[in-house]
């Protein structure tokens, strides 16, 4: 049986090993995006709506952090969570929690930078109205976040796509332990090196399908927002 046929059979028959890897990957990536959003959305809004010394430098740094090398983030988290590190007492190295932290650090600048640009554009549009109604800072942030919800959902989906496709950081902090910390990307790398191409191809098919679905959702959300705005 060819490798492609075997891979399709694994996907079609919902191979338990494949399914467990996919479910762990989705859990880790989704949790990382939630954590990144909790920090990134407010940070982006604050930078967009306030003026402070060094703001331009902060924007430049935030945009630069969108391209953080995953292996560098993985190394930093590893050093923090290792037994000799400052957070070694947590005992979460080589667990899904460590992988979530690493992915959240990678995704947070993306969410914050894109949210800042979106909210700043809205702020320029509604600034005079808010000033006339004497709207306070917290209410401004909440109102603009809600008004930009469709664009921000697209931002979150972009962050999820980055997290789901990440491999370097999760290998370092997760250890790629079978049945415990093995995600789709790390399993593809390992199984390819072992010559187990059917499983690697099957996981690759699922990963591509997830990326397509995420991009389709982002497109659909964007179109819905445009129709409602129109």
BALUM-34223 format. One record per residue (C-alpha): x, y, z; residue in three letters; residue number from 1. Coordinates in Angstrom, 3 decimals. Layout:
BEGIN
<<X Y Z> 'Ala' NUM>
...
***
This chain:
BEGIN
<<0.000 0.000 0.000> 'Unk' 1>
<<1.362 3.442 -0.936> 'Unk' 2>
<<2.203 6.053 1.659> 'Unk' 3>
<<-0.585 8.367 0.454> 'Unk' 4>
<<-3.159 5.569 0.589> 'Unk' 5>
<<-2.053 4.567 4.076> 'Unk' 6>
<<-2.222 8.189 5.246> 'Unk' 7>
<<-5.744 8.570 3.881> 'Unk' 8>
<<-6.729 5.322 5.603> 'Unk' 9>
<<-5.391 6.597 8.944> 'Unk' 10>
<<-7.394 9.806 8.596> 'Unk' 11>
<<-10.540 8.117 7.306> 'Unk' 12>
<<-10.521 5.454 10.034> 'Unk' 13>
<<-9.760 8.044 12.745> 'Unk' 14>
<<-6.631 6.249 13.926> 'Unk' 15>
<<-6.512 6.632 17.743> 'Unk' 16>
<<-2.865 7.696 17.770> 'Unk' 17>
<<-3.506 10.328 15.104> 'Unk' 18>
<<-6.636 11.605 16.846> 'Unk' 19>
<<-4.897 11.935 20.222> 'Unk' 20>
<<-2.099 13.976 18.639> 'Unk' 21>
<<-4.571 16.232 16.828> 'Unk' 22>
<<-6.673 16.807 19.951> 'Unk' 23>
<<-3.619 17.693 22.045> 'Unk' 24>
<<-2.419 20.091 19.355> 'Unk' 25>
<<-5.792 21.834 19.202> 'Unk' 26>
<<-5.996 22.063 22.987> 'Unk' 27>
<<-2.518 23.548 23.325> 'Unk' 28>
<<-2.964 26.040 20.479> 'Unk' 29>
<<-6.448 27.122 21.561> 'Unk' 30>
<<-5.346 27.596 25.177> 'Unk' 31>
<<-2.293 29.580 24.045> 'Unk' 32>
<<-4.453 31.893 21.915> 'Unk' 33>
<<-6.833 32.501 24.837> 'Unk' 34>
<<-3.931 33.449 27.115> 'Unk' 35>
<<-2.347 35.581 24.411> 'Unk' 36>
<<-5.659 37.352 23.758> 'Unk' 37>
<<-6.186 38.126 27.449> 'Unk' 38>
<<-2.847 39.963 27.447> 'Unk' 39>
<<-2.578 41.103 23.829> 'Unk' 40>
<<-5.973 42.722 23.229> 'Unk' 41>
<<-5.818 45.089 26.227> 'Unk' 42>
<<-2.159 45.857 25.520> 'Unk' 43>
<<-2.908 46.715 21.906> 'Unk' 44>
<<-5.852 48.879 22.937> 'Unk' 45>
<<-3.855 50.778 25.563> 'Unk' 46>
<<-1.019 51.515 23.131> 'Unk' 47>
<<-3.532 52.604 20.484> 'Unk' 48>
<<-5.464 54.987 22.734> 'Unk' 49>
<<-2.783 56.539 24.941> 'Unk' 50>
<<0.141 58.822 24.293> 'Unk' 51>
<<3.238 58.346 26.442> 'Unk' 52>
<<6.999 58.866 26.134> 'Unk' 53>
<<8.532 56.103 24.060> 'Unk' 54>
<<5.236 55.103 22.423> 'Unk' 55>
<<6.722 54.937 18.936> 'Unk' 56>
<<9.576 52.782 20.224> 'Unk' 57>
<<7.041 50.502 21.928> 'Unk' 58>
<<5.159 50.103 18.641> 'Unk' 59>
<<8.368 49.293 16.770> 'Unk' 60>
<<9.358 46.715 19.401> 'Unk' 61>
<<5.888 45.191 19.403> 'Unk' 62>
<<5.923 44.853 15.621> 'Unk' 63>
<<9.416 43.358 15.754> 'Unk' 64>
<<8.279 40.777 18.310> 'Unk' 65>
<<5.788 39.437 15.762> 'Unk' 66>
<<8.775 37.720 14.177> 'Unk' 67>
<<10.134 36.141 17.352> 'Unk' 68>
<<12.169 33.010 16.477> 'Unk' 69>
<<10.302 30.050 18.006> 'Unk' 70>
<<13.479 28.267 19.091> 'Unk' 71>
<<14.640 31.354 20.997> 'Unk' 72>
<<11.294 31.555 22.792> 'Unk' 73>
<<11.485 27.838 23.524> 'Unk' 74>
<<14.976 28.220 24.948> 'Unk' 75>
<<13.930 31.163 27.136> 'Unk' 76>
<<10.901 29.294 28.503> 'Unk' 77>
<<13.041 26.192 29.040> 'Unk' 78>
<<15.547 28.186 31.109> 'Unk' 79>
<<12.721 29.753 33.141> 'Unk' 80>
<<11.015 26.420 33.861> 'Unk' 81>
<<14.060 24.198 34.308> 'Unk' 82>
<<14.911 23.006 37.821> 'Unk' 83>
<<17.632 25.627 38.166> 'Unk' 84>
<<15.434 28.347 36.676> 'Unk' 85>
<<13.379 30.946 38.578> 'Unk' 86>
<<10.114 29.080 37.854> 'Unk' 87>
<<11.509 25.592 38.275> 'Unk' 88>
<<9.377 25.043 41.370> 'Unk' 89>
<<6.296 24.957 39.154> 'Unk' 90>
<<7.424 21.583 37.798> 'Unk' 91>
<<5.699 22.009 34.446> 'Unk' 92>
<<8.627 21.592 32.056> 'Unk' 93>
<<7.931 18.874 29.461> 'Unk' 94>
<<4.180 19.185 30.007> 'Unk' 95>
<<1.393 20.700 27.879> 'Unk' 96>
<<1.351 23.693 30.245> 'Unk' 97>
<<4.895 24.615 29.242> 'Unk' 98>
<<3.937 24.280 25.583> 'Unk' 99>
<<0.945 26.578 26.108> 'Unk' 100>
<<3.152 29.210 27.741> 'Unk' 101>
<<5.679 29.081 24.892> 'Unk' 102>
<<3.005 29.355 22.212> 'Unk' 103>
<<1.231 32.166 24.081> 'Unk' 104>
<<4.474 34.172 24.173> 'Unk' 105>
<<4.856 33.681 20.417> 'Unk' 106>
<<1.263 34.613 19.593> 'Unk' 107>
<<0.750 37.527 21.994> 'Unk' 108>
<<2.794 40.110 20.010> 'Unk' 109>
<<0.882 39.202 16.844> 'Unk' 110>
<<-2.476 39.731 18.534> 'Unk' 111>
<<-1.336 42.914 20.299> 'Unk' 112>
<<0.195 44.496 17.185> 'Unk' 113>
<<-2.767 43.726 14.921> 'Unk' 114>
<<-5.245 44.816 17.599> 'Unk' 115>
<<-3.355 48.082 18.092> 'Unk' 116>
<<-3.568 48.933 14.404> 'Unk' 117>
<<-7.256 48.017 14.185> 'Unk' 118>
<<-8.247 49.975 17.278> 'Unk' 119>
<<-6.108 52.969 16.378> 'Unk' 120>
<<-7.872 53.204 13.002> 'Unk' 121>
<<-11.249 53.132 14.742> 'Unk' 122>
<<-10.056 55.683 17.286> 'Unk' 123>
<<-9.198 58.142 14.516> 'Unk' 124>
<<-12.732 57.692 13.184> 'Unk' 125>
<<-14.588 58.055 16.509> 'Unk' 126>
<<-12.236 60.313 18.475> 'Unk' 127>
<<-14.321 63.468 18.116> 'Unk' 128>
<<-17.531 61.682 19.108> 'Unk' 129>
<<-15.923 60.194 22.224> 'Unk' 130>
<<-14.520 63.589 23.171> 'Unk' 131>
<<-17.913 65.230 22.746> 'Unk' 132>
<<-19.597 62.595 24.938> 'Unk' 133>
<<-16.759 62.741 27.493> 'Unk' 134>
<<-16.223 58.961 27.358> 'Unk' 135>
<<-13.650 57.690 29.878> 'Unk' 136>
<<-10.562 55.628 28.971> 'Unk' 137>
<<-11.899 52.247 30.099> 'Unk' 138>
<<-15.181 52.760 28.304> 'Unk' 139>
<<-13.296 53.808 25.176> 'Unk' 140>
<<-11.297 50.602 25.245> 'Unk' 141>
<<-14.376 48.436 25.823> 'Unk' 142>
<<-16.392 50.206 23.121> 'Unk' 143>
<<-13.676 50.027 20.496> 'Unk' 144>
<<-12.884 46.390 21.274> 'Unk' 145>
<<-16.550 45.543 20.788> 'Unk' 146>
<<-16.884 47.621 17.634> 'Unk' 147>
<<-13.791 45.944 16.175> 'Unk' 148>
<<-14.889 42.441 17.207> 'Unk' 149>
<<-15.050 41.036 13.677> 'Unk' 150>
<<-11.580 42.278 12.795> 'Unk' 151>
<<-10.266 41.070 16.145> 'Unk' 152>
<<-11.721 37.590 15.616> 'Unk' 153>
<<-9.738 37.493 12.376> 'Unk' 154>
<<-6.672 38.517 14.388> 'Unk' 155>
<<-7.260 35.693 16.863> 'Unk' 156>
<<-7.636 33.189 14.035> 'Unk' 157>
<<-4.342 34.401 12.582> 'Unk' 158>
<<-2.748 33.820 15.973> 'Unk' 159>
<<-4.249 30.346 16.148> 'Unk' 160>
<<-2.831 29.515 12.728> 'Unk' 161>
<<0.636 30.588 13.882> 'Unk' 162>
<<0.342 28.542 17.072> 'Unk' 163>
<<-0.940 25.401 15.330> 'Unk' 164>
<<1.927 25.433 12.824> 'Unk' 165>
<<4.687 26.059 15.403> 'Unk' 166>
<<7.267 23.337 16.027> 'Unk' 167>
<<10.558 24.696 17.419> 'Unk' 168>
<<9.438 26.007 20.805> 'Unk' 169>
<<7.117 23.114 21.668> 'Unk' 170>
<<9.819 20.536 20.980> 'Unk' 171>
<<12.189 22.313 23.373> 'Unk' 172>
<<9.748 22.813 26.257> 'Unk' 173>
<<7.499 19.805 25.609> 'Unk' 174>
<<10.055 17.138 24.814> 'Unk' 175>
<<7.848 15.509 22.148> 'Unk' 176>
<<6.798 12.744 24.561> 'Unk' 177>
<<4.529 10.186 22.926> 'Unk' 178>
<<1.002 10.265 24.292> 'Unk' 179>
<<1.715 13.315 26.443> 'Unk' 180>
<<3.340 16.261 24.658> 'Unk' 181>
<<3.465 15.160 21.019> 'Unk' 182>
<<1.700 17.644 18.724> 'Unk' 183>
<<1.023 17.474 15.005> 'Unk' 184>
<<4.097 19.455 13.986> 'Unk' 185>
<<6.508 17.671 16.308> 'Unk' 186>
<<5.051 14.276 15.365> 'Unk' 187>
<<5.444 15.056 11.654> 'Unk' 188>
<<9.106 15.942 12.195> 'Unk' 189>
<<9.754 12.813 14.276> 'Unk' 190>
<<7.820 10.339 12.141> 'Unk' 191>
<<9.457 11.632 8.961> 'Unk' 192>
<<12.906 11.120 10.474> 'Unk' 193>
<<11.859 7.592 11.517> 'Unk' 194>
<<10.520 6.820 8.047> 'Unk' 195>
<<6.909 6.416 9.221> 'Unk' 196>
<<5.555 8.438 6.306> 'Unk' 197>
<<1.879 7.363 6.471> 'Unk' 198>
<<1.403 8.882 9.945> 'Unk' 199>
<<3.430 11.964 9.008> 'Unk' 200>
<<1.385 12.436 5.837> 'Unk' 201>
<<-1.879 11.856 7.668> 'Unk' 202>
<<-1.014 14.474 10.262> 'Unk' 203>
<<0.113 16.801 7.488> 'Unk' 204>
<<-3.262 16.426 5.783> 'Unk' 205>
<<-5.096 17.227 9.001> 'Unk' 206>
<<-2.847 20.228 9.695> 'Unk' 207>
<<-3.410 21.622 6.200> 'Unk' 208>
<<-7.158 21.079 6.596> 'Unk' 209>
<<-7.104 22.979 9.896> 'Unk' 210>
<<-5.170 25.875 8.317> 'Unk' 211>
<<-7.671 26.014 5.423> 'Unk' 212>
<<-10.628 25.995 7.817> 'Unk' 213>
<<-9.063 28.735 9.956> 'Unk' 214>
<<-8.457 30.925 6.912> 'Unk' 215>
<<-11.984 30.265 5.650> 'Unk' 216>
<<-13.379 31.291 9.022> 'Unk' 217>
<<-11.260 34.449 8.986> 'Unk' 218>
<<-12.537 35.310 5.501> 'Unk' 219>
<<-16.131 34.603 6.516> 'Unk' 220>
<<-15.877 36.720 9.652> 'Unk' 221>
<<-14.340 39.580 7.664> 'Unk' 222>
<<-17.102 39.455 5.064> 'Unk' 223>
<<-19.778 39.329 7.755> 'Unk' 224>
<<-18.298 42.402 9.405> 'Unk' 225>
<<-18.170 44.240 6.085> 'Unk' 226>
<<-21.828 43.424 5.352> 'Unk' 227>
<<-22.975 44.548 8.777> 'Unk' 228>
<<-20.909 47.724 8.542> 'Unk' 229>
<<-22.381 48.439 5.123> 'Unk' 230>
***
